[in-house]
Amino acid sequence: MCKVAVEAKNHSEVIQLANKILELDPKNVDAWIDKATSTFGLTTGGNNRYDEAMQYLAKASQVAPNDARIQQARVSLTASQAWWYTVLGNEIWEQAIKWYHIKRNAYQQMGSWTAGTDAKKETSEDAVKAINHYLQASHYAPNDLTILENIQHCAEFYDVVTWTDVVRRKINHLQWLRAKADSQKYLPGWKVELARLQDELARLQAQRGFMVERRTKDTENKSDRRRQRLPGTNPSWLTLGNDS
């Protein structure tokens, strides 16, 4: 019955059935996981139940420390938590942009030369709320490019706000992740080029060794010829000398 309720995403019923199962069998890992997942499923804007859900998974870990399903549930709930804060941030961001355009058009109709800046100042409170949600999301998914890009876009657009060091660090982290992705993209090509250069270096070294050996032999040959011309070192010279 609990599994049927899980498939139907009837979170309240899942929790009730899981509680009954745990009364009979406190070591039932499936019941703890189902209870945790459905508890988070009841999260609302005013009541985030992520921490409560993670406590139930901790109970499951006490029963079965090495059960891979528990870690999978943790990863899934953490990703869902990041997604939840991202959705909240997107909703407030859309509201901020909507009011920004309304305010800017109003100032433009009044002939203001600073319509855009004034509109940003009046709607910056919503932008701050949005970016705070994105920061929360990034806490649970530090390397999520979409979340980090949301932070960067929001901070750059609302340049009238003095953003905190936390925001700047997130933007720097985004740039580092992008650079890392580019490096990984070009890495295969760099490896091929490195192998080519290594082969070329080996060829030049071999050629240099051959040339050094050849010059050594040439030098030895020249020395032999010179010694042959010296008196007392060449038998033919000695023979000629005796004949004379």
C-alpha positions in Angstrom: 0.0 0.0 0.0 2.9 2.3 0.8 4.5 1.7 -2.6 1.2 2.4 -4.4 1.0 5.7 -2.5 4.6 6.6 -3.4 3.9 6.0 -7.1 0.8 8.2 -6.8 2.8 10.9 -5.0 0.3 11.0 -2.2 2.8 12.2 0.3 0.6 12.5 3.3 -0.6 8.9 2.9 2.9 7.7 2.3 4.0 9.2 5.7 1.0 7.6 7.5 1.7 4.2 6.1 5.4 4.5 6.6 4.8 5.3 10.3 2.6 2.2 10.7 5.4 0.1 9.1 8.0 1.5 11.4 5.8 0.8 14.4 5.9 -2.9 13.5 9.5 -2.9 12.1 11.7 0.1 13.2 14.5 -1.3 11.1 12.6 -1.1 7.8 14.9 0.9 5.5 12.4 1.3 2.7 9.9 2.9 5.2 12.5 5.4 6.4 13.4 6.3 2.8 9.8 6.7 1.7 9.0 8.8 4.8 12.0 11.0 4.1 11.1 11.5 0.4 7.4 12.2 1.0 8.2 14.6 3.9 10.3 16.7 1.6 7.5 16.4 -1.0 5.3 18.4 1.4 7.7 21.3 1.4 6.0 24.7 0.9 7.3 28.3 0.6 6.7 28.8 4.3 7.8 25.4 5.5 10.9 23.8 4.0 11.1 20.3 5.3 14.4 19.3 3.9 16.2 19.1 7.2 13.4 16.9 8.7 13.7 14.6 5.7 17.4 14.3 6.1 16.9 13.3 9.8 14.8 10.3 8.6 17.6 9.3 6.3 20.0 9.5 9.2 17.7 7.1 11.1 17.9 4.8 8.1 21.7 5.0 8.1 21.8 3.8 11.7 19.9 0.7 10.6 21.9 0.1 7.4 25.1 2.2 7.3 26.2 0.7 3.9 22.9 0.7 2.1 23.5 2.5 -1.2 19.8 3.4 -1.5 20.1 5.8 1.5 22.9 7.8 -0.2 21.0 7.9 -3.4 18.0 9.3 -1.5 20.3 12.0 0.0 21.6 13.0 -3.4 18.1 13.1 -4.8 16.7 15.2 -2.0 19.7 17.6 -2.1 19.2 18.1 -5.8 15.5 18.7 -5.2 16.3 21.2 -2.5 18.6 23.1 -4.9 15.9 23.0 -7.6 13.3 24.3 -5.1 15.3 27.4 -4.2 16.1 28.0 -7.9 12.3 28.0 -8.7 11.7 30.5 -5.8 14.5 32.7 -7.2 13.2 32.6 -10.7 9.7 33.6 -9.6 11.0 36.6 -7.7 13.4 37.5 -10.5 10.6 37.5 -13.1 8.7 39.8 -10.8 11.7 42.1 -10.4 12.2 42.4 -14.2 8.5 43.0 -14.7 8.4 45.9 -12.3 11.7 47.2 -13.7 10.2 47.6 -17.2 7.1 49.2 -15.8 9.1 51.7 -13.7 11.6 52.4 -16.5 8.8 53.2 -19.1 7.2 55.5 -16.6 10.4 57.4 -16.0 11.1 57.6 -19.8 7.6 59.1 -20.4 8.5 61.7 -17.8 11.6 62.5 -19.8 14.1 61.2 -17.3 17.7 60.7 -18.5 18.3 58.1 -15.7 15.2 56.0 -16.2 17.0 52.7 -16.2 19.1 53.4 -13.2 16.1 54.8 -11.2 14.0 51.8 -12.1 16.8 49.4 -11.0 17.0 51.2 -7.6 13.3 51.0 -7.0 13.1 47.3 -7.9 16.5 46.2 -6.4 14.8 44.8 -3.3 13.3 42.0 -5.3 16.6 41.4 -7.0 18.3 40.9 -3.7 15.6 38.4 -2.6 16.1 36.5 -5.9 19.8 36.3 -5.6 19.5 35.2 -2.0 17.4 32.2 -3.2 20.0 31.5 -5.8 22.7 31.5 -3.2 20.7 29.0 -1.1 20.4 26.8 -4.2 24.1 27.1 -4.9 24.8 25.9 -1.3 23.2 22.6 -2.2 24.5 22.4 -5.7 27.9 24.3 -5.7 28.9 23.4 -9.2 25.5 23.8 -11.0 26.3 26.2 -13.9 22.7 27.3 -14.3 22.4 28.5 -10.7 25.7 30.3 -10.9 24.8 31.9 -14.2 21.6 33.1 -12.6 23.6 34.7 -9.8 26.0 36.4 -12.3 23.2 37.7 -14.5 21.3 39.1 -11.6 24.3 40.8 -10.1 25.5 42.2 -13.4 22.0 43.6 -14.4 21.4 45.2 -11.0 24.7 47.0 -11.0 23.2 49.7 -8.6 23.5 47.2 -5.8 26.8 46.7 -3.9 26.9 42.9 -3.8 28.6 40.9 -1.0 31.8 39.0 -1.3 29.8 35.8 -1.3 28.2 36.8 -4.6 31.6 37.7 -6.1 33.0 34.4 -5.0 30.2 32.6 -6.7 30.8 34.5 -10.0 34.5 33.7 -9.8 33.7 30.1 -9.2 31.5 30.1 -12.3 34.4 31.6 -14.3 36.7 28.9 -13.0 34.2 26.1 -13.9 33.9 27.5 -17.4 37.7 27.7 -17.8 37.9 24.1 -16.6 35.3 23.0 -19.1 37.1 24.7 -21.9 40.4 23.0 -20.8 38.7 19.6 -20.9 37.2 20.3 -24.3 40.6 21.2 -25.8 42.6 18.6 -23.8 42.4 15.8 -26.4 43.8 18.1 -29.0 46.6 19.3 -26.7 47.5 15.6 -26.0 47.8 14.9 -29.7 50.0 18.0 -30.2 52.1 17.1 -27.2 52.7 13.6 -28.6 53.6 15.1 -32.0 56.1 17.4 -30.3 57.6 14.6 -28.3 58.1 12.5 -31.5 59.7 15.5 -33.2 62.0 16.1 -30.2 63.0 12.4 -30.2 63.7 12.6 -34.0 65.9 15.7 -33.6 67.8 14.2 -30.7 68.4 11.0 -32.7 69.5 13.1 -35.7 71.8 15.2 -33.4 73.3 12.0 -32.0 74.0 10.7 -35.5 75.6 14.0 -36.6 77.8 14.1 -33.5 78.9 10.5 -34.2 79.6 11.3 -37.8 81.6 14.4 -36.9 83.6 12.3 -34.4 84.4 9.8 -37.0 85.4 12.5 -39.5 87.7 14.0 -36.9 89.3 10.6 -36.2 89.9 10.0 -39.9 91.5 13.4 -40.3 93.8 12.7 -37.3 94.8 9.4 -38.8 95.7 11.0 -42.1 97.8 13.7 -40.3 99.6 11.0 -38.3 100.4 9.2 -41.5 102.2 12.2 -42.9 104.4 12.6 -39.9 108.0 11.1 -40.0 108.4 8.0 -37.9 104.7 7.2 -37.8 104.2 5.7 -41.3 106.0 2.6 -42.5 105.9 3.8 -46.1 107.7 6.9 -45.0 110.3 4.9 -43.2 110.9 2.7 -46.3 111.3 5.8 -48.5 113.8 7.2 -46.1 115.9 4.1 -46.1 115.9 3.9 -49.9 117.2 7.5 -50.1 
